[in-house]
Amino acid sequence: MTEVKIAKIISNGCGIGWAEGKTFFVPYTCPGETVRIKSATKEKSFFYVEDFELLEASPERRKSLCKHYGICGGCSLQHISYPAQLRIKKAVFLELLKQNQISCEIDPIVITPGETGLRTRAKLFSFKGKPAYRKKRSSDFVQIENCPLLDPMFFEKIMRDIPKRRGDTQFEYSKSTGDFMPGTDTLRKSVNGKIMKIRCDSFFQSSEDGAGIMCSLVMREAEETGARNAVDLFCGSGLFSLFLADKGIKTTGYEIEEAACKSYAENLGNRAKIVKINAYNLKNLEKSDLIVADPPRAGLAAKLSEIISSSTDHVVYIACEPPNLVRDLKTFFAKGFHVKHLYIIDLFPDTPHFETVCVLSR
C-alpha cells in the first residue's frame, strides 16, 4: 500500500501529498503526517483518499470536539489544534496570492472571535423531527445531538423548534436580545452595542461577534481617511451604514433584496439613503471618500471594480471567497491602488472557510 507524506493543507481542507507520480488529497490529516493509503478514488488529476492508516501523527493533532465529526460534512479541520488552523488559513491565502503572481508587502493579520459557541446563524434540516446536517460528500443526513460551533442557547432553541419544521430551515438568533427566527418576521441583532433589525431571508454574518470585528475595521478606515461621505455596496440591512451614519458620515446604501431594503430603512431612517438596485448593474457611482463593498461569493468582478476605482480613493473590500478577491485585486492595482491593510477573519472555525477584509487606497 502507498505511503504519503502530507505536505500542507489546501483550500478544500484536505492534506495534499505525492507518491508514485500521483497526487493524493487526504482529508482529516495535518501537515507533516505520514499516512498509508487504504482506498482512494480517481478524480480528475488527483486521487481522493477515502480510507487511510495514520503512521506518523502531528503534534498539532487533537481529539475532535464533536461526536459527529467525520460523519457530518460541516467541519473538516476539527482534528487540528485551533492555533494551527489559523496558521493554515493564512498559509492558504498567501499561497493563493503567490499562485496569482500578486506581490503584497502587507502581512495579513488573522483575527478570530473564538472557536466554539459563537455562531448564531445556521441552516439545518428537519429529519424525523430532529436537527440534521448532510453527511460528508453525500446528500444523506446525519442527526445531531449538539454542535459545538453554535451558541448553546441557540441550539437549545433549535432543538425545541425543529419538530415544527420541514426540510431545510434557516435559523437565526441573537445572544444579546434573545430573539429567535423562525417564529418572528423581524429579529433584533446587537453589534458592538448597536441594535439593528433584520427580516426573514435577509443576510447577516454567521455571528454578532464576527460582524462586530468587521464593523470595527470599516470604521477604522473611515476615521483614518476622515471620510465625510461613503457608499455601502451590497449593504443588506445596513450593518456598516449604521456605524458610518452614526459618525455623521453621509451614507448611501445599494441593495436589491426587498426584505433587506425594508430593514435598512427601518434601521437607518433618514440618517442614510437606500437605493434599490443590483450593484452589478451600476453604470457609475457618485464620487465618495470611502466605498465599502461586501459582495456575494462572486466578488466584484472587473466591471464593478473599475466603477468603484473611478469613484473613490479608498475602498474596504470584504470577501467570503478569497480567490475572487485576489482576481479583483488585479483590476484595482491597474487603477493605481495598493493594499493598505489586509485581514483574515475566521468566522468559520474548524472549516477551511474564512472571510477577508482588504483595505485599498490609491
N, C-alpha and C positions, 0 to 999 in steps of 0.2 A: 504493500500500500504506500501511496505517495506521502512524503513528509514535506510540510510547507512552513517556512518562517514568515510570520506576519510582519510586513514592513511598516504599515501605517493603517490608520482608519480613514476611509474615503467618505465622500459626501453622502452616500446612502447608508452609512453606519456600519458597513461591513469592513472587516480587515481584508487587506489585499496582500497576496504573496505569489511567488512564481516558482515553478518546478517543472522539470521535464519539458521545457519550452511552452508551458501552459500558464495562463493567468487564472488564479483562483480568488473568488470572493467568498470570505468565510465569516458568517455572522457570529456574534457573541464572542469575539476574540479581542485581545489587547495587542498593541504594538509590542514586538519583541517576543511574542509567544511562538512556540513550535507546536504544530498540530499534525496528526496523521489522518489523512482523508479516508473516510469510510465509503461515502457515496456523494456524488456530485452530478449535476445536470448541466449539459452544454447549453449555453445561452449566448447567441451571437459570438462575440470574440472572447468570452470568458466562461469559466465553469463556476456555477453557484453550488457551494458545498451545503448539503442537506444534513450530513452527519459526520462528526469527526471525533477523534480522541485527543484530549489535551495532553501533550507530552511535557511541555515546559510552560509554567504559568508566570504571568507578570506580577510583580509586587503591587500593581495598581488594581488587580482583580479583587473583587469583593463579592460577598453574598448579596444577591438581589434583594431589594426592599419589598417586592410584591410576589405573592404566591402564584400569580398568574403569568409572571414574566417568562418569556419563551414560548408561551401558548398564545397569549394576547398579542396582537400586531401593533399595539400602540407604542411600545418602548423597544429600543434596540441597544442602548448603551448603559442600562442599569447595572450591568455586571462590572462596570468601570467606576473607580472612585470619582466623586464629583469634581474635585480639583483637576483630575486628569481629563475629565470630559471637557472642561473649559479650555484646557491647553489644546486638546484635539480640535475643537471647533475653530480656534484661532489658526491652527496649522492648516486646516482645510481651507479657510478663507485666504490665507497667504498663498497657498498653492494655486488657488483659483486666479488670484492676481498674476502670479508668475506665468501660468498657462496662457494668459491673455496678453502677455508682454506689457503689463502695467507696472511701472516702477512707482512706488508710493513711499515717500520719505516718512510718512506718519505711521507710527506703530499703533495698530488697533488696540484700543482699551476694551477689555472684557468686563462687562457689568452683569451682575445677577442679583435678582431679588431673593434668591434662595432656591433650594431644590424641591422640597416637598410641601404639601398643604397649602399651595398658593393659588392654583387655578380656580377661577370662578366662572369659567365658560367651558362647556363640553357638550359634544354630541354623543348620545348613547342610543342603543337600540333596545326596545322593549321586547324581550324574548321570554315567553311564558311568564310574563308578569315580573321579570327580574331584569336589572340593567345588564347590558352586554356590549362588548366591543367585538369587532371582527377579528378572527384568528389571523395569525401570521401567514401572509401570502395565500389568503383564502377568503372566500365570501361567506364562509360559515361563521357562526357566532360562538363566543365563549362568555358564559355568565360570570359576572364578577361580584365578589363579596366586599371588595374595597378597592380604592385606587389611591395610592399614597400621594399622587400629584395633586389631587383635588383637595380643596378646603374641606376639613372633616364635616362641618355643619352642612356645607353644600351637598356632600354625598349623602348625608342623612336625609336631607330633603328630597333628593333624587329617589332614594330607596322608598320613601313614603308616597311619592307622586307617580312613579313609573308604572305601577299596575293600571293606571288610568289611560296610559298612552298606547299607541300602536305604531310600530315601525320606528324609524329614526326620529329623534326629538332633540332639538337644540335647547339646552338648559343654561340659564344664567342666574347668577347670584351676586349679592353684594355683602361682603363681610361687615361693612360699616352700617348699612341701613337694614340688613336682614331681608331685603326684597328678593323674591324668587320668581323666576319665569321658566316655564309657562304657568298660567294661573292669573296673570295680570297682563294688560296690554302695554304698560309702561313700567320700567324698572329704574330705580334711582341708584346710580353708582357714585362712589366717593373717590376722588383722585386728588391727592395732595391737599386734602381738606376742602375741596370744592365739590359740591353735589351737582350732578348732571343727570338728565333723564335720557334713556334710550328706549325706543319702541321695539316691539316684537319684530324679528327678522332684520333689525339693524345690526351693523357690525360693531364689535368692541374688541379690544385686546383680550388676551387669554386671562389676564388678571389685572386688578386695580393697581397692584404694586408695580407691575411692568409698565402699565400706562403712565404711572407717576414718574418713572425713570425717563420715559420718552419726553414727557411734558417739561421736565427739568432741563433736558438737553436742548429742546426747542427754545425755551425761554433764555437759556444761557446765550444762545446765538443772537436772539432778539436784543438782549441787553448789550452784548459786545458790539453789535453793529449800530446801536442807537436807533433801531427801526421805528419809524413813525407810522408806516402803513405796511400791510402784509397781505399775501394771498395764501389761502389754505386749500390746496387741491385735494380732491377725494376726501373732503372734510368730514364725511359721516355725520354724526350727531353733534359735532362741534367740539371735540375734545381739545384740540390745540387752539382753536379760535377762542374758546372760553378763557384760557390763560392769556392769550395775546390781547384780547379786548379788555380784560380786567386791568391791564397795564396801560390802558389808554391808547393802544395801537389800533389804528383804523384797519379793520379786517374784513375781507371778503372771502366767503367760502364757496366752493364749487362742488356740487354733488348731484347725482342723477336719481338716486333711490328716493322714492316718495316718502317712505317712513322716516328715513334719516333727515330729509329736508324739514319735515314737520318737527322732529326732535330738535334740530338745530335752531329753528325759530323759537321754540319753547325755551331752550337753554340760553340763547343769546338775546332774545327780544330785539330791541332797537340798538343794541350795542354793536352789532355786526350785520353785514349784508349777506344773504344767501342767494346764489344764482343756480337755478336748476338746469344743469347741462352735463352731458357726458364729457369729461375733461379731454378725452381722446379726440373729440370733435372740435375742439377750440381752433380758431384760426389765428388768434392773437390774445395777448393779455395786457392789462394795464401795467404801466411801469410801477414797480414796487420795491421797497427797501429790502424785503425778505419774502421768499416763496417757500412754503412748507409743502412737501408732496409726500403722500403716503398711499401709493397706488396699490392695486391688487397684484397678484403674483406675476402678471405680465410685465410689470415695471412700467417705466415711462415710454420707452421706445424712442426712436430717433426724432420723429416729428415733434412730439410734445417736449422732448429735451431741448430741441432747438428753440421752440417758442419760449420756454422758461428762460433759457440762457440769453435770449434777446430782451427779456423784460426785467431783469434784476442782476445785481452783482453778488447776491448772497442766497444760497439755497440750503435747505435741510431736506435731504432725501432719505426717507425711511423705507426700507425694503425687506420684504419677507422672503424673497427669492434672490439670494446673493448673485447667482450667475447673470440675472437680468440687470442688477445694479452695475456689475462690472462691465457689461455690454454698453450701458448708457453712459458710463464714465468717459468712454472714448469720445462721445459727442460733446460732453462738457469740456473736456481737455482741448478739443479742437476749437472751442469758442473762447479759450483763454482762462478757463477756471483751473483751480488747483484744490487738492484736498486739504482742508484746514484742520478738521477733527474727524476721527473715524472710530466708531464704537461697535462692538458686538454685544448685543443684548440677549442673554439666554432666557428667553421666555418659555422655552420648551425643553426643560431638563430631561435627561435620560433618553432623548431622541437626538437624531443628527440635525434637527432643525434649529435655526436661530434667526433673529432679526438683526439688521444692520442699520445704523444711523450714520449717514455720511454728510458732513458739513462742507459745503463747497463755497469758495469765494473767487471772484475774478481778481 
